[in-house]
Amino acid sequence: MFHFTAFVTCLAILFYFFTSIQVSKARVAFGIKVPAISGNPDFERVFRVQMNTLEWMPIFLPSLWLFAVYISDPIAAAVGLIWIAGRILYMTGYSQAAAKRGRGFGIQAAAAIFLWLGALGAIVWRLIHA
């Protein structure tokens, strides 16, 4: 069973849901009517946090699960928590200024790449040694 990875997956989805709510609140606060996505830099940064999170989830989630299946559920979950922490740092930094998003972005990117490379390596190892 992959209980740890499942829990972290739920946390990642919860974080994405939170970013969606933040966009809705920012629309009201800055007067940005649907379907517009520009017009106020403060809104645009909130919107980009949500969109960037969405852009990374198809990289993160399969890598997380493949790592859990082929290597370790607890390690995958721990690295998944690092990914979420990176996303939170990205969000808090970017909400202040675009230039402050880099550290969080780097942390979450490194976590996702670690998961992907680990999963790929384990799969190739098993293919070769099957």
C-alpha positions as CSV (number, residue, x, y, z in Angstrom):
1,M,0.0,0.0,0.0
2,F,1.1,3.6,-0.7
3,H,-0.6,5.4,2.1
4,F,2.1,8.1,2.5
5,T,2.2,8.9,-1.1
6,A,-1.6,9.0,-1.3
7,F,-1.7,11.4,1.6
8,V,0.9,13.7,0.0
9,T,-1.1,13.6,-3.2
10,C,-4.2,14.8,-1.3
11,L,-2.1,17.6,0.2
12,A,-0.9,18.6,-3.3
13,I,-4.5,18.7,-4.6
14,L,-5.5,20.7,-1.5
15,F,-2.7,23.2,-2.2
16,Y,-3.9,23.6,-5.8
17,F,-7.4,24.1,-4.6
18,F,-6.1,26.8,-2.3
19,T,-4.4,28.6,-5.1
20,S,-7.7,28.5,-7.1
21,I,-9.5,30.2,-4.2
22,Q,-6.7,32.8,-4.0
23,V,-7.3,33.6,-7.7
24,S,-11.1,34.0,-7.1
25,K,-10.4,36.3,-4.1
26,A,-7.9,38.3,-6.2
27,R,-10.4,38.8,-9.0
28,V,-12.8,40.4,-6.6
29,A,-10.0,42.4,-4.8
30,F,-8.5,43.8,-8.0
31,G,-11.7,44.0,-10.1
32,I,-10.6,41.5,-12.8
33,K,-13.7,40.1,-14.4
34,V,-13.8,36.7,-16.0
35,P,-12.4,35.8,-18.6
36,A,-9.7,38.5,-18.2
37,I,-6.3,37.3,-16.8
38,S,-4.4,40.6,-17.0
39,G,-4.8,44.2,-16.0
40,N,-3.3,44.3,-12.5
41,P,0.2,43.1,-11.7
42,D,-0.9,41.9,-8.2
43,F,-3.7,39.8,-9.7
44,E,-1.4,38.5,-12.4
45,R,1.1,37.2,-9.9
46,V,-1.6,35.3,-8.0
47,F,-2.9,33.9,-11.2
48,R,0.5,32.8,-12.3
49,V,1.0,30.9,-9.0
50,Q,-2.1,28.9,-9.8
51,M,-1.2,28.3,-13.4
52,N,2.4,27.4,-12.6
53,T,1.3,24.9,-10.0
54,L,-1.1,23.4,-12.6
55,E,1.8,23.3,-15.2
56,W,4.0,21.3,-12.7
57,M,1.4,18.9,-11.4
58,P,1.5,16.6,-14.5
59,I,5.3,16.4,-14.0
60,F,5.1,16.0,-10.2
61,L,2.2,13.6,-9.7
62,P,3.2,10.8,-12.1
63,S,6.9,11.1,-10.9
64,L,5.8,10.9,-7.3
65,W,3.7,7.8,-7.8
66,L,6.3,6.0,-10.0
67,F,9.0,6.7,-7.4
68,A,6.7,5.3,-4.7
69,V,5.9,2.2,-6.7
70,Y,9.5,1.4,-7.9
71,I,11.5,2.8,-5.0
72,S,9.8,3.7,-1.7
73,D,6.5,5.1,-0.5
74,P,7.9,6.9,2.5
75,I,10.8,8.5,0.5
76,A,8.4,9.6,-2.3
77,A,6.1,11.1,0.3
78,A,9.0,13.0,2.0
79,V,10.2,14.4,-1.3
80,G,6.6,15.2,-2.2
81,L,6.3,17.3,1.0
82,I,9.5,19.1,-0.1
83,W,7.7,19.8,-3.4
84,I,4.7,21.2,-1.6
85,A,7.0,23.3,0.6
86,G,8.7,24.7,-2.5
87,R,5.3,25.6,-4.0
88,I,4.4,27.4,-0.8
89,L,7.6,29.4,-0.9
90,Y,7.0,30.1,-4.6
91,M,3.6,31.4,-3.7
92,T,4.6,33.6,-0.8
93,G,7.6,35.0,-2.7
94,Y,5.7,35.6,-5.9
95,S,2.9,37.3,-4.1
96,Q,5.4,39.9,-2.9
97,A,7.3,40.4,-6.1
98,A,8.1,38.4,-9.3
99,A,11.8,38.5,-8.4
100,K,11.1,36.6,-5.1
101,R,9.7,33.4,-6.7
102,G,13.1,31.8,-7.6
103,R,14.0,30.0,-4.4
104,G,10.6,28.2,-4.1
105,F,10.6,27.4,-7.8
106,G,14.1,25.9,-7.5
107,I,13.1,23.7,-4.5
108,Q,10.0,22.4,-6.2
109,A,11.7,21.8,-9.5
110,A,14.6,19.9,-7.8
111,A,12.1,17.7,-5.9
112,A,10.1,16.9,-9.1
113,I,13.3,16.2,-11.0
114,F,14.6,14.0,-8.2
115,L,11.4,12.0,-8.2
116,W,11.4,11.7,-12.0
117,L,15.1,10.7,-12.3
118,G,14.7,8.2,-9.4
119,A,11.6,6.6,-11.0
120,L,13.3,6.5,-14.5
121,G,16.4,4.9,-13.1
122,A,14.5,2.3,-11.1
123,I,12.4,1.4,-14.2
124,V,15.4,1.1,-16.5
125,W,17.2,-1.0,-13.8
126,R,14.3,-3.4,-13.7
127,L,14.0,-3.6,-17.4
128,I,17.7,-4.4,-17.7
129,H,17.6,-6.9,-14.9
130,A,14.3,-8.6,-15.6
